[in-house]
Amino acid sequence: MGQNIVLNMNDHGFTVVAFNRTVSKVDEFLAKEAKGTKVVGAHSLEEMCKLLKKPRRVMLLVKAGDAVDDFIEKLIPFLEKGDIIIDGGNSEYTDTNRRCKYLEEKGLLYVGSGVSGGEDGARYGPSLMPGGSEKAWPHIKDIFQSVAAKVGKDPCCEWVGPQGAGHFVKMVHNGIEYGDMQLICESYHLLKDALGMTQEEMADVFDEWNKGELESFLIEISRDILRFKDTDGKYLLPKIRDTAGQKGTGKWTAIASLEYGVPVTLIGEAVFARCLSAIQEERVHASTQIKGPENTKYTGDKKAFIEDVRKALYASKIVSYAQGFMLMRETAKELGWKLNFGGIALMWRGGCIIRSVFLGNIKHAFEKNPNLSNLLLDDFFKGEIQKCQASWRRVVASAVQLGIPTPAFSTALAFFDGYRSARLPANLIQAQRDYFGAHTYELLDKPGEFVHTNWTGHGGSVSSTTYQV
Ligand code: 6PG
C-alpha cells in the first residue's frame, strides 16, 4: 500500500521521500518499482525529515496499534512546530483522538486518514477520509485530492472532521463492507443450496445484478471469483475453507454501535457470522448431530426466486447503510463533530471497497436534505424498499423453511419492521423491570415522569435510581 501511494503521488507531480524500517527495502523500491521516477529514498527518519519541505508532511502506513505510537515517538525529535503527521492505517478512532490531542499539545498537526481501495486503489486512486487537526488540511488537500479516485471530476476525498473523525468514518466504511460481503454470501448460499445452481449460473446472475441497482465493486469481484478456475481447471471457490478471517474493524463498528446505543444490527450480525464460520470444527461435528428440515431445496419458480433474492439483497443493503449513517449521526452528536453525510457518500462512491452506484443515490438524498434523520425516510429509498418488501419477506421466510441461515437478510427485515412500528412490546420490558427491581416506568400520557408500582402487594413502594454502567 505504502509503495503504491508513493508511486501514485509521484504520478501526480509530487516529489516523495520514501522510507522503510527495513532500509534495504528502500533501495529495492528505488531500483525496481520507483526506477525512473522522482521518488527520493531516505535511509533513516532523520534523513527523511531533513529532506522534506516545511511544513513537513509525513504519512505513515504501518500496522494499526503500537507501531503507530512507536513511529510518532521516533519522528517527534526531527519535527518542528506546524509539521504534520498523517496516519493512513486502519487505526482505531479513539487512538486517533488521543494522538491528535497529544501532538497538538506539542505544536504539531495530526491527521488520521482512512485509506480504502486495497493495493490497486492506493496505486490508481483510493478513497481518502482525512480528519484531525484542521489546520493541516490546506497543506495536504491538493496532494490528497489529486491522488484520490474521482467520480466525474469530484475527488473521493474531503475533510471529514476533527480528532479521529476520519478514522471513525473509515471504521464505519469497513463495518458496511462486512455487511455487504455477508449479504452477498447469503445470496450465494441461497442460489447454491436452495436452487442448486452451478458456479457459472451464479456468476451469470451476479453479472446481471451488476448491471442494475446493485452495481458495485463487491458484486463484480464476486462474479469473477465464481468464474475463477484453479490451475487444475476446477473452480477455486469450493476448495476454499469456509472460515472467515477478520482484523477487527467490523468488530469496532459493532462495539461503537453498542457504545452509542445505535441499533446497527446488520453489521453486528455480519461480524458474528464470521465468528460462527470460524468455529468450523465445532460446526462439522454439530452437522452430524443436529438435523434441520427434511426439504432443503426450493421447489417454486426458480427465476422468480432469483429476482426475490436480488430484491432482498437490495432492501437489506439499504437498511445496512441507513444503520451506518445512524451510527455516524449519533457519534457526531455525542462528540461534537459536524459530519457532512453527502460528502461521506461521495468519498465512498469511488475508489473504496464498498464503491457502488447506490452510494450516488445516498449522496443525492443527503444533498436534497442535509438534515435527513434516516435514509429510510428519504422518498427515493422509501420507494425502493417498498418495491422490494414482498420479495424480501418471501426470501427470509423460505430461508427459514429450508434451514439456510440468512442472519443479515433477517436482521435487516426485523430492524425494518421494528423501525416502522409505532408501538413495540417494550412496555412489557418496562413492567418486568419495575416488577422485579423497582426500576420505574413512564406512562404513555405522562412521558418524562417515572413511576413505580407495587405489583405484588409486598414489594414496597420505594423505587431504584436510574443509572447507566
Ligand atoms: C479497504 C479495506 C481494508 C481492510 C480489508 C480487510 O477499505 O481497503 O477495508 O482496509 O483492512 O478489507 O479487512 P478484514 O481483514 O477485517 O476483513
Residues whose N, C-alpha, C, O or C-beta is under 5 A from the ligand:
A	BS01	6PG	V115 S116 G117 G118 N174 G245 Q246 K247 G248 T249 I353
